[in-house]
Amino acid sequence: MRHLRRSASAGLVAAVALALAACGGTDNAGSSSAGSAEPAASSSAGGDAAFPVTIEGALGPTTIEAKPERVVTLGWGADDIALGLGTVPVGIEEDTWGGDEDGYHPWFRDAVEEQGAELPETIAMYPELDVDAVLALEPDLVLAPQSGLEQDVFDQLSQVVPVVAYPEQPWQTPIEEQVEIAATALGVPERAQELLDERQAAIDEAVAAHPELQGVSFAYVYAGTQPGALTVYMPGDTRVEFLTQLGLTVAPSVAALQPDEGTFTASLGLENADRLADAQLLFTWFNDEAEQQATEGQELFAQIPAVQSGAYVPMLDRQLGMAVSTATPLGIPWAVDAYVPMITAAAEKL
């Protein structure tokens, strides 16, 4: 069976799902729109009239001649977005880290089953993408705008099926642009803003219900890589942007950091953890309880003021971790219900 290797950053995502090298794109409402989508035949009607369409991307242009019927999604969030736009994929990337026993996210499974549709096939992605498993589904589109798809994989798949990858950098496509690209590729460009508005409505409802969170400063960190390590998520990361949309404010100490090249994270080190004293709330995530115990057992981590006061939101729930990391219009309403109570409970310690 033919397999092709993905990028190193994508492999790291498979190992720990929320790995620092595979940070999600921003959710900023003011981010650039999908200027990468350039219709060959312009139309506002959508459907068959929207084709052919050519979508420019970092790995090359892709022309879609007719409305896709059999769509395979790869990477983060494309399955949710396609479903939200009215297309049930025939194949999706299996999530062995944050998915259920079958590799599906619960909000995706629920939405498919509510439609009475058949669940798509799951495709093993790691350590290498099984190209044969993709092609066996006879797709007429492979959709991967938030992924680490490599050039050789893109080129080989493109010999058989149109492939829409990321517009600029792997793993750094803003959610707005993901939706706009997918809507263009699926022939429903008019649905893009509607879907984003539905996502925003869930956030707005949470904001209105919890005015006590407005203006509270925070830092989102990860210290599980090795003893003494401390990485800070920066504005632009989906997790950080979701919290700011809920009304929280990035702590000045975090805003002053310079992100590591090509990422939405900054390496700080536990020896500098005292710089996070201005973060009223501290957020982090762990792969498992053993990693949590090891991290929290480090003296410098335990001395962070937010940890000491209990204004601390550690996340062990992998499914919730994926919901806030992909930050899709389908996942965010599911995440709000579970995540906001955790945040408000920590804020009560202030």
Secondary structure, 3 states (H helix, E strand, C coil): CCEEECCHHHHHHHHHCCCHHHCCCCCCCCCCCCCCEECCCCCCCCHHHHCCEEECCCCCCEEECCCCCCEEECCCCHHHHHHHCCCCCCEEECCCCCCCCCCCCHHHHHHHHHCCCCCCEEECCCCEEEHHHHHCCCCCEEECCCCCCCHHHHHHHHCCCCEECCCCCCCCCCHHHHHHHHHHHCCCHHHHHHHHHHHHHHHHHHHHHCHHHCCCEEEEEECCCCCCCCEEECCCCHHHHHHHHCCCEECHHHHCCCCCCCCCEEECCHHHHHHHHHCCEEEEECCCHHHHHHHHCCHHHHCCHHHHHCCEEEECCHHHHHHHHHCCCCHHHHHHHHHHHHHHHHHCCC
